Amino acid sequence: MTPILRFLALGAVLGLSACATSPSVETATPQVVPGYEAVEDGGFMIEAVEARHLTGGRERTEVAYNGSEKPGTIVVDTFARKLYHVQENGRAMRYAIAVGREGLSFRGSGVISRKEEWPAWQPTANMVKTRPDLYAEFAGGMKGGLDNPLGARAMYLYRDGRDTMFRIHGTIQNATIGHATSAGCIRLYNQDAIHLYDQVKMGARVKVRSQAESLELEGAHMDDAWGLAVPETPESIAQKELDIIARAEQEAAEAKAAAEAAAKEAEEKARYAAMTPEERAKADEKAAKEKAKAEALAAKEKAKAEALAAKEKAKAEALAALEAEKSAKAAERAEKKRLADCKRKGIAEKDCPALEEAEG
């Protein structure tokens, strides 16, 4: 079993005290949101976060802060699933988080006493003993990388000089942000983990709110039909009931479509198996032609799109060149005027003030 497949099973395993999570690779083409583009970091290519995962206040945002913590403090609200990095003048940078069981078990405060880029991860002895099929291979540790549960960055919380096993870290499981998860500590989109990591200083205080503090400052929160934390309002409760029905209908429709597709595939296989060798040869030839036709059409569309992109690029470059030429001519005219003005005033060329000074 490959590392990525092994970690897809981690969500079902209990006692994940080292804050691991189960990465998954999303294949849909993302709609790019500024700040969440694909980025190369440390030799690894981090995929863009799809816009659909940034709805409902999950995008990194500077907000007014109503807490009493000092600037530089990290405040974690596991109930509202938000993390704040407190700034000056009553402001804070707010990040959406996913909270694992280990994240829920910690309350109070500590300090960031260790920071790592592309950190290594090691399962606990109990994890290796309980599920050797998943963890034995990594008993000696797993080096940093896209498959690593701690993502691109990790910040380690200490209390009284001891590691609390509480981590704030990145993840490639973008769909989990905003949710309560089965394992792990506090995870952010890798892009947000990098952003926070760059702002946080060693020794920064971390405050994890109690439920009472969360209720006072954020208000009551609940899980919607998809497990995202949202403010608990009459509107949210009513919407959840509607969404549960809609989700059940959607899942039923998907299950029906999958069953029909499987039945059709089985029927096609049975029909193919019943064919004579001559009929199979004809069917294979027809399928090959249809596949070639589809591939040719896809290649044509791709070439068309590339040609259009190249045309737009050339147009933009030509426009930029024209603007540069205009700017150069304007600068040349301004320079001639500067020298002419100095000459008219009897100022030697070497003593002629620069254009900014002359205009001032």
C-alpha positions as CSV (number, residue, x, y, z in Angstrom):
1,M,0.0,0.0,0.0
2,T,1.4,3.4,-1.0
3,P,1.8,6.2,1.6
4,I,-1.1,8.2,0.1
5,L,-3.4,5.2,0.3
6,R,-2.3,4.4,3.8
7,F,-3.2,7.8,5.0
8,L,-6.6,7.8,3.3
9,A,-7.5,5.3,6.1
10,L,-6.2,7.4,9.0
11,G,-9.5,9.2,9.6
12,A,-11.0,5.9,10.9
13,V,-8.2,5.3,13.4
14,L,-8.5,6.5,17.0
15,G,-5.9,7.9,19.3
16,L,-3.9,9.9,16.7
17,S,-2.1,12.0,19.3
18,A,0.6,13.2,17.0
19,C,-1.9,15.4,15.1
20,A,-1.8,13.5,11.8
21,T,-4.6,13.7,9.3
22,S,-5.5,11.8,6.2
23,P,-4.5,13.6,3.0
24,S,-6.5,13.3,-0.2
25,V,-5.8,14.7,-3.7
26,E,-8.5,16.7,-5.3
27,T,-8.6,16.4,-9.1
28,A,-11.1,19.0,-10.2
29,T,-9.8,22.1,-11.9
30,P,-9.8,24.9,-9.3
31,Q,-11.3,28.3,-9.8
32,V,-8.4,30.5,-8.6
33,V,-8.9,32.8,-5.7
34,P,-6.2,35.5,-5.0
35,G,-4.0,34.2,-2.2
36,Y,-4.9,30.6,-2.8
37,E,-3.2,30.0,-6.1
38,A,-1.1,27.0,-6.7
39,V,2.4,27.7,-5.4
40,E,5.8,26.0,-5.5
41,D,7.4,25.9,-2.1
42,G,10.4,24.0,-0.9
43,G,10.5,22.0,-4.1
44,F,6.9,20.9,-3.8
45,M,3.9,22.1,-5.8
46,I,0.9,23.0,-3.6
47,E,-2.3,22.8,-5.5
48,A,-4.7,25.8,-5.6
49,V,-7.6,25.9,-3.2
50,E,-10.9,25.6,-5.1
51,A,-13.2,28.6,-4.7
52,R,-16.0,26.3,-3.4
53,H,-13.8,25.5,-0.3
54,L,-13.5,29.2,0.5
55,T,-17.2,30.0,0.9
56,G,-18.9,30.8,4.2
57,G,-16.1,32.9,5.6
58,R,-13.3,30.4,5.1
59,E,-11.1,32.8,3.1
60,R,-8.2,34.4,5.0
61,T,-9.5,37.9,6.1
62,E,-8.4,40.8,8.2
63,V,-11.2,41.6,10.7
64,A,-12.0,43.8,13.7
65,Y,-11.0,41.8,16.8
66,N,-13.2,41.9,19.9
67,G,-10.9,39.9,22.2
68,S,-8.6,41.2,24.9
69,E,-5.4,39.4,23.8
70,K,-2.3,41.4,22.9
71,P,-1.0,41.8,19.4
72,G,1.1,38.8,18.3
73,T,-1.1,36.3,20.1
74,I,-2.7,33.3,18.3
75,V,-6.3,32.7,19.4
76,V,-7.9,29.4,18.5
77,D,-11.6,28.9,18.7
78,T,-12.3,25.2,18.1
79,F,-16.1,25.8,18.5
80,A,-16.4,28.4,15.7
81,R,-13.5,26.8,13.9
82,K,-11.6,30.0,13.5
83,L,-8.0,31.0,14.3
84,Y,-7.1,34.7,14.9
85,H,-3.6,36.2,14.7
86,V,-4.1,39.4,16.8
87,Q,-2.7,42.6,15.2
88,E,-2.3,46.2,16.3
89,N,-5.2,48.7,16.6
90,G,-7.9,46.2,17.4
91,R,-7.4,44.1,14.2
92,A,-6.7,40.5,13.6
93,M,-6.1,38.1,10.7
94,R,-8.8,35.4,10.7
95,Y,-8.2,31.9,9.3
96,A,-10.6,29.1,8.9
97,I,-9.5,25.8,10.5
98,A,-10.4,22.1,10.7
99,V,-10.3,20.7,14.3
100,G,-9.4,17.2,15.1
101,R,-10.0,15.2,18.3
102,E,-6.6,16.3,19.7
103,G,-7.4,19.9,19.0
104,L,-10.7,19.6,21.0
105,S,-8.9,18.1,24.0
106,F,-6.7,21.2,24.6
107,R,-7.7,24.3,26.5
108,G,-5.8,27.2,28.0
109,S,-2.6,28.6,26.7
110,G,1.0,27.9,25.7
111,V,3.7,29.3,23.5
112,I,5.1,28.5,20.1
113,S,8.5,27.0,20.9
114,R,9.2,25.2,17.6
115,K,8.4,26.0,13.9
116,E,9.1,23.7,11.0
117,E,8.9,24.1,7.2
118,W,7.7,20.8,5.6
119,P,7.9,19.1,8.9
120,A,8.5,15.4,9.5
121,W,5.9,13.3,11.2
122,Q,6.1,10.2,13.3
123,P,3.3,8.0,14.6
124,T,3.2,7.2,18.3
125,A,4.2,3.8,19.6
126,N,0.6,3.1,20.3
127,M,-0.5,3.8,16.8
128,V,2.2,1.5,15.4
129,K,1.1,-1.2,17.8
130,T,-2.6,-0.8,17.1
131,R,-2.4,-0.5,13.3
132,P,0.9,-1.9,12.1
133,D,-0.5,-2.2,8.6
134,L,-0.9,1.6,8.5
135,Y,2.0,2.9,10.6
136,A,4.8,0.3,10.9
137,E,6.4,1.6,7.7
138,F,6.6,5.1,9.3
139,A,7.7,4.1,12.8
140,G,11.0,5.8,12.2
141,G,9.3,8.9,10.9
142,M,8.0,10.3,7.7
143,K,9.9,13.0,5.9
144,G,8.1,16.3,4.9
145,G,6.2,16.4,1.7
146,L,2.8,16.6,0.1
147,D,1.8,13.2,1.6
148,N,2.9,14.2,5.1
149,P,-0.1,14.8,7.4
150,L,1.5,18.0,8.8
151,G,1.5,19.8,5.4
152,A,3.8,22.6,4.4
153,R,4.3,24.2,7.9
154,A,3.8,23.2,11.5
155,M,3.9,25.3,14.7
156,Y,4.3,23.4,17.9
157,L,2.7,24.4,21.2
158,Y,4.7,24.1,24.4
159,R,3.6,24.6,28.0
160,D,6.2,24.9,30.9
161,G,8.9,23.8,28.4
162,R,7.2,20.6,27.5
163,D,5.6,19.7,24.1
164,T,1.9,19.5,24.5
165,M,1.5,17.5,21.2
166,F,-0.8,20.3,20.0
167,R,0.1,21.5,16.5
168,I,-1.1,24.2,14.2
169,H,-0.3,22.9,10.7
170,G,-1.1,22.7,7.0
171,T,-3.0,20.1,5.1
172,I,-3.8,19.1,1.5
173,Q,-7.3,18.1,2.5
174,N,-8.8,21.4,1.6
175,A,-12.4,20.1,1.8
176,T,-12.0,19.5,5.6
177,I,-11.4,23.1,6.5
178,G,-14.3,24.4,8.5
179,H,-15.2,20.8,9.7
180,A,-14.6,18.8,12.8
181,T,-12.4,15.9,11.8
182,S,-11.8,12.4,13.3
183,A,-8.1,13.1,14.0
184,G,-5.4,15.7,14.2
185,C,-5.0,19.1,15.9
186,I,-5.6,22.4,14.1
187,R,-5.2,22.4,10.4
188,L,-5.3,25.2,7.8
189,Y,-5.0,25.4,4.1
190,N,-1.4,25.0,3.2
191,Q,-1.5,28.5,1.8
192,D,-2.8,29.8,5.1
193,A,-0.3,27.8,7.1
194,I,2.5,29.4,5.2
195,H,1.0,32.9,5.6
196,L,0.6,32.4,9.4
197,Y,4.0,30.8,9.8
198,D,5.7,33.8,8.2
199,Q,3.9,36.2,10.6
200,V,4.3,34.3,13.9
201,K,7.4,34.8,16.0
202,M,9.0,32.2,18.2
203,G,7.6,32.4,21.7
204,A,4.3,33.7,20.5
205,R,1.4,33.0,22.9
206,V,-1.4,30.7,21.9
207,K,-4.7,30.9,23.6
208,V,-7.3,28.2,23.0
209,R,-10.8,29.5,24.0
210,S,-13.2,27.6,26.2
211,Q,-16.7,27.0,25.1
212,A,-17.9,29.8,27.4
213,E,-15.4,32.2,25.9
214,S,-16.4,31.2,22.4
215,L,-20.1,31.7,23.1
216,E,-19.4,35.2,24.6
217,L,-17.2,36.4,21.7
218,E,-18.5,34.4,18.7
219,G,-22.0,33.4,19.6
220,A,-23.4,29.9,19.4
221,H,-22.3,27.8,16.4
222,M,-23.7,24.6,14.9
223,D,-22.8,22.2,12.1
224,D,-24.8,22.7,8.9
225,A,-25.9,19.8,6.7
226,W,-22.4,19.3,5.3
227,G,-20.6,19.6,8.7
228,L,-19.4,23.2,8.4
229,A,-19.5,25.4,11.5
230,V,-22.1,28.2,11.0
231,P,-23.7,30.6,13.5
232,E,-26.6,29.0,15.2
233,T,-29.6,31.1,14.1
234,P,-33.3,30.2,13.4
235,E,-32.4,30.8,9.7
236,S,-29.4,28.3,9.9
237,I,-31.5,25.7,11.7
238,A,-34.3,26.0,9.1
239,Q,-31.8,25.9,6.2
240,K,-30.1,22.8,7.7
241,E,-33.4,20.9,7.7
242,L,-34.0,21.8,4.0
243,D,-30.4,21.0,3.1
244,I,-30.6,17.6,4.8
245,I,-33.6,16.7,2.7
246,A,-31.9,18.1,-0.5
247,R,-28.7,16.2,0.4
248,A,-30.6,12.9,0.9
249,E,-32.3,13.4,-2.4
250,Q,-29.0,14.1,-4.1
251,E,-27.3,11.1,-2.6
252,A,-30.3,8.9,-3.6
253,A,-30.1,10.2,-7.2
254,E,-26.4,9.6,-7.3
255,A,-26.8,6.1,-5.9
256,K,-29.5,5.4,-8.5
257,A,-27.3,6.7,-11.3
258,A,-24.4,4.7,-10.1
259,A,-26.5,1.5,-9.9
260,E,-27.9,2.1,-13.4
261,A,-24.4,2.7,-14.7
262,A,-23.1,-0.5,-13.1
263,A,-26.1,-2.4,-14.5
264,K,-25.5,-1.0,-17.9
265,E,-21.8,-1.9,-17.7
266,A,-22.6,-5.5,-16.6
267,E,-25.1,-5.7,-19.4
268,E,-22.5,-4.6,-21.9
269,K,-20.0,-7.0,-20.6
270,A,-22.5,-9.9,-20.8
271,R,-23.4,-8.9,-24.3
272,Y,-19.7,-8.7,-25.3
273,A,-19.0,-12.1,-23.7
274,A,-21.9,-13.7,-25.7
275,M,-20.5,-12.4,-29.0
276,T,-18.7,-14.5,-31.6
277,P,-15.0,-13.7,-32.2
278,E,-16.1,-11.9,-35.5
279,E,-18.7,-9.8,-33.6
280,R,-16.1,-8.9,-30.9
281,A,-13.6,-7.9,-33.5
282,K,-16.2,-5.5,-35.1
283,A,-17.2,-4.2,-31.7
284,D,-13.6,-3.5,-30.8
285,E,-13.0,-1.8,-34.1
286,K,-16.0,0.4,-33.6
287,A,-15.0,1.3,-30.0
288,A,-11.4,2.1,-31.2
289,K,-12.8,4.4,-33.9
290,E,-15.1,6.2,-31.4
291,K,-12.2,6.6,-29.0
292,A,-10.0,8.0,-31.7
293,K,-12.8,10.3,-32.8
294,A,-13.2,11.6,-29.2
295,E,-9.5,12.0,-28.8
296,A,-9.2,13.9,-32.1
297,L,-12.1,16.2,-31.0
298,A,-10.4,16.8,-27.7
299,A,-7.1,17.5,-29.3
300,K,-8.8,19.9,-31.7
301,E,-10.5,21.8,-28.9
302,K,-7.3,21.9,-26.9
303,A,-5.4,23.3,-30.0
304,K,-8.2,25.8,-30.5
305,A,-8.0,27.0,-26.9
306,E,-4.2,27.2,-27.0
307,A,-4.4,29.2,-30.2
308,L,-6.9,31.6,-28.7
309,A,-4.7,31.9,-25.6
310,A,-1.6,32.6,-27.7
311,K,-3.6,35.2,-29.7
312,E,-4.7,36.9,-26.5
313,K,-1.1,36.8,-25.2
314,A,0.3,38.3,-28.4
315,K,-2.4,41.0,-28.3
316,A,-1.5,41.8,-24.7
317,E,2.2,41.9,-25.5
318,A,1.6,44.2,-28.5
319,L,-0.5,46.5,-26.3
320,A,2.2,46.5,-23.6
321,A,4.9,47.3,-26.2
322,L,2.8,50.1,-27.6
323,E,2.3,51.6,-24.1
324,A,6.0,51.2,-23.4
325,E,6.8,53.0,-26.7
326,K,4.4,55.8,-25.7
327,S,5.9,56.1,-22.3
328,A,9.4,56.2,-23.8
329,K,8.4,59.0,-26.2
330,A,6.8,61.0,-23.4
331,A,9.9,60.6,-21.3
332,E,12.0,61.8,-24.3
333,R,9.8,64.8,-24.8
334,A,9.9,65.6,-21.1
335,E,13.7,65.4,-21.1
336,K,14.0,67.7,-24.1
337,K,11.7,70.2,-22.4
338,R,13.8,70.0,-19.2
339,L,17.0,70.8,-21.0
340,A,15.3,73.5,-23.1
341,D,14.0,75.2,-20.0
342,C,17.4,75.1,-18.3
343,K,19.0,76.5,-21.5
344,R,16.5,79.3,-21.6
345,K,17.2,80.1,-17.9
346,G,20.9,80.1,-18.5
347,I,21.5,76.9,-16.5
348,A,24.3,74.6,-17.7
349,E,23.2,71.2,-18.7
350,K,25.4,69.6,-16.0
351,D,23.6,71.7,-13.4
352,C,20.1,71.2,-14.8
353,P,17.9,69.8,-12.1
354,A,16.3,66.4,-12.6
355,L,12.8,66.3,-13.9
356,E,11.2,65.7,-10.5
357,E,13.1,68.6,-9.0
358,A,12.3,70.8,-12.0
359,E,8.6,70.0,-11.7
360,G,8.7,70.6,-7.9
